[in-house]
Amino acid sequence: MSLEKINVSLAKQLIKDQFPQWADLEICPVKESGNDNKTFRFGNELSIRLPSHERYSWHVPIEHKWLPRLAKHLPLPIPIPVGKGQPTQFYSWPWTVNKWLPGENASLESISDFNKFAKDLAGFLNSLQAIDTTDAPLPGQDNFFRGGDLSVYDDETRECIDSLGDTIDSHAVTSIWDAALDEPWKHRPVWIHGDVSVGNLLVQNGELCAVIDFGQLAAGDPACDTTIAWTLFSGDSRRLFIKELKVDAATWVRGRGWGIWKALLNFRQHHGKNPTKAEEAKNIILSIVKDT
């Protein structure tokens, strides 16, 4: 289903049919909503989250089961499901009603103290990784293998490197990728968010106030949660984040691999089409190469 068809009208119909107690609440789209899910706010305390494709709906049962349990152990708010919507003739997949979390997406402009932000985020991830993982979901197709073995994306990454040619330092990038593959995760699985990015970190009064979008939640290797070190932080804030996050040196090697993989995909996608996004992706590649 296209994002255009996931609109206020559809959200109103779903709420009216399945949660009539909330049918009179005003519904409006959020200012910034991702491509995987479309989010709407309704009333003052609720939001509705609708996957845009079947593959993004596979994880809905996991979020409903685990997010309320994890929330009890975390220092910052996370989405709490209060209703699970069912597929209908108008919409084909399960969906979620969550408690509304106030705040704006993290950005260079919205964060007042990057060092504090880095420390707070590291503290959140440390708390998440410390939670018991008994019976936790493992990485797989439903969460795009976040927390799993990087080798899943080996062919894709090497294809990106070859296709981008001399627009990148292919030797340095290949060395980073090879090093990441040579450092497999050898410890017990820990909880991972799976997509620690600026769009999933909320800011209020300049500070980190919530972490959202756990659509790739699993228990595995935390390396994929380290990439924010290069996509948001720099200088002192990056060094502080690396210092505060309780992972070993090998995890940072794999984290650079995760960061290179994603940045290469974005650079290839936008190169020659969207100069702004292409430049952002290339800068991340350069940042990781320089930091190696």
Secondary structure, DSSP 8 states (H G I E B T S, - for coil): --GGGSSHHHHHHHHHHH-GGGTTS-EEE-SS--SSEEEEEETTTEEEEEESSHHHHTTHHHHHHHHHHHHTT-SS----EEEEE---SS--S-EEEEE----EE--TTT-S-HHHHHHHHHHHHHHHHHS--TT----SGGGTTTTS-GGGGHHHHHHHHHHHGGGS-HHHHHHHHHHHHTS---S--EEE-S---GGGEEEETTEEEEE---TT-EEE-GGGGGTHHHHT--HHHHHHHHHHS---HHHHHHHHHHHHHHHHHHHHHHTTT-HHHHHHHHHHHHHHHHT-
